[in-house]
Amino acid sequence: MNIKKFTPFKDIVSMQEEMNKIFTDFFRRAPEYGESYHDGIWNPSVDISETDNAILVKAEIPGVGKDDIDVTLHDDIITIRGEKKEEKREEKENCLLLERTYGKFQRSFRLPSEVDPNKIKASFKDGILNLELPKSERAKPKEIKIDVK
């Protein structure tokens, strides 16, 4: 039988943190005066991973054309920006629910190591932006052999 320390307020604190997160996210996405919800700011989801030779970035940007996406690298900060444009609807169309968001977006991330800007590869397929940022030779791990005599 395992003995567990009794922490009566742990679940309450955890629940409070979850509620704070929900309200923060809601109000962060709330429209400014004069905007509607579908004109609000949105942020694409991004995954960043690292191998020995490169940093890999995947961004979900559905409904955006490749010509509406701009990727820049300045120092060690990668920035993805663009715009998701609203589709035109016919006058006769009666909208029952509008949940999708439109508008400009920008995400910036500080990279964990130096990359070679001349070897960056980018592809965009099925709403997924893939970036491969090869590490510079200085940033790659080096193996040093030790002679034992």
C-alpha positions as CSV (number, residue, x, y, z in Angstrom):
1,M,0.0,0.0,0.0
2,N,1.3,3.4,-1.0
3,I,1.1,6.3,1.4
4,K,0.1,9.6,-0.2
5,K,0.5,13.0,1.3
6,F,-2.9,14.6,2.0
7,T,-3.2,17.8,0.0
8,P,-6.8,19.0,0.3
9,F,-6.4,22.2,-1.8
10,K,-4.4,20.6,-4.7
11,D,-7.5,19.9,-6.8
12,I,-9.0,23.3,-6.1
13,V,-5.8,25.1,-7.1
14,S,-5.6,22.9,-10.3
15,M,-9.3,23.7,-11.1
16,Q,-8.7,27.4,-10.5
17,E,-5.7,27.4,-12.9
18,E,-7.8,25.7,-15.6
19,M,-10.6,28.3,-15.2
20,N,-8.1,31.1,-15.4
21,K,-6.7,29.6,-18.6
22,I,-10.2,29.4,-20.1
23,F,-11.1,33.0,-19.3
24,T,-7.7,34.3,-20.4
25,D,-8.1,32.5,-23.8
26,F,-11.6,33.7,-24.2
27,F,-10.9,37.4,-23.5
28,R,-7.7,37.3,-25.6
29,R,-9.8,36.3,-28.5
30,A,-12.7,38.7,-27.8
31,P,-13.2,41.3,-30.5
32,E,-12.3,44.9,-30.1
33,Y,-14.9,47.6,-30.3
34,G,-16.4,47.7,-33.8
35,E,-15.1,44.2,-34.8
36,S,-17.1,41.1,-35.1
37,Y,-15.9,37.7,-33.9
38,H,-15.1,36.5,-37.3
39,D,-12.8,39.4,-37.9
40,G,-10.8,38.8,-34.8
41,I,-7.2,37.8,-34.3
42,W,-6.3,34.2,-34.5
43,N,-3.1,32.3,-34.0
44,P,-2.2,29.2,-35.9
45,S,-1.0,26.2,-33.9
46,V,2.7,25.5,-34.2
47,D,5.0,22.6,-33.3
48,I,8.7,23.1,-33.0
49,S,11.2,20.2,-32.7
50,E,14.9,19.8,-32.8
51,T,17.3,17.2,-34.3
52,D,21.1,17.1,-34.2
53,N,21.2,18.9,-37.6
54,A,18.1,21.1,-37.8
55,I,15.1,22.8,-36.1
56,L,11.8,21.8,-37.6
57,V,8.7,24.0,-37.5
58,K,5.2,22.9,-38.4
59,A,2.3,25.4,-38.5
60,E,-1.3,24.6,-39.1
61,I,-2.6,27.4,-41.3
62,P,-5.9,26.1,-42.9
63,G,-7.7,28.3,-45.4
64,V,-4.7,30.4,-46.2
65,G,-2.9,30.4,-49.5
66,K,0.9,30.1,-49.7
67,D,1.1,33.6,-51.2
68,D,-0.6,35.0,-48.1
69,I,2.1,33.7,-45.8
70,D,5.4,35.4,-45.0
71,V,8.3,33.8,-43.1
72,T,11.2,35.9,-41.9
73,L,14.4,35.1,-39.9
74,H,16.1,37.9,-38.0
75,D,18.9,37.0,-35.6
76,D,17.6,33.9,-33.8
77,I,13.9,34.8,-34.1
78,I,11.6,33.2,-36.8
79,T,8.4,35.0,-37.6
80,I,5.4,33.6,-39.5
81,R,2.8,36.1,-40.5
82,G,-0.1,36.2,-42.9
83,E,-3.7,36.8,-43.4
84,K,-6.8,34.5,-43.6
85,K,-9.2,36.3,-45.9
86,E,-13.0,36.0,-45.4
87,E,-14.9,34.3,-48.0
88,K,-17.6,36.3,-49.9
89,R,-21.2,35.2,-49.2
90,E,-24.1,35.9,-51.4
91,E,-26.7,38.4,-50.3
92,K,-29.4,35.7,-50.3
93,E,-27.4,33.5,-48.0
94,N,-28.8,33.3,-44.5
95,C,-26.0,32.6,-42.0
96,L,-27.0,30.6,-39.0
97,L,-23.6,30.3,-37.3
98,L,-20.2,31.9,-37.9
99,E,-17.4,30.4,-35.8
100,R,-14.4,30.6,-38.1
101,T,-12.0,33.5,-37.6
102,Y,-10.4,35.7,-40.2
103,G,-7.8,38.3,-40.2
104,K,-4.1,38.8,-39.8
105,F,-1.9,36.6,-37.7
106,Q,1.7,36.7,-36.5
107,R,3.7,34.2,-34.5
108,S,7.4,34.7,-33.5
109,F,9.7,32.2,-31.8
110,R,13.2,32.4,-30.5
111,L,15.2,29.5,-31.9
112,P,17.2,27.4,-29.5
113,S,20.3,27.5,-31.7
114,E,21.9,29.3,-34.6
115,V,20.6,28.3,-38.1
116,D,22.1,28.7,-41.6
117,P,19.7,31.1,-43.3
118,N,21.0,30.0,-46.8
119,K,19.8,26.4,-46.4
120,I,16.3,26.9,-45.0
121,K,13.6,24.8,-46.7
122,A,9.9,25.6,-46.7
123,S,6.9,23.7,-48.0
124,F,3.2,24.2,-47.7
125,K,0.7,21.4,-48.3
126,D,-2.9,20.8,-47.1
127,G,-2.8,23.8,-44.8
128,I,0.5,22.8,-43.1
129,L,3.6,24.9,-43.3
130,N,6.8,22.9,-42.8
131,L,10.1,24.7,-42.2
132,E,13.4,23.0,-42.0
133,L,16.0,25.3,-40.5
134,P,19.5,23.6,-40.7
135,K,21.8,24.4,-37.8
136,S,24.9,26.3,-38.6
137,E,28.1,24.3,-38.3
138,R,28.9,26.2,-35.0
139,A,25.6,25.1,-33.5
140,K,25.9,21.4,-34.4
141,P,27.1,19.1,-31.6
142,K,30.7,18.0,-32.0
143,E,32.2,14.7,-30.8
144,I,35.7,14.9,-29.5
145,K,37.6,11.7,-29.2
146,I,39.9,11.3,-26.1
147,D,43.1,9.3,-26.4
148,V,43.7,7.2,-23.4
149,K,47.3,6.1,-22.9
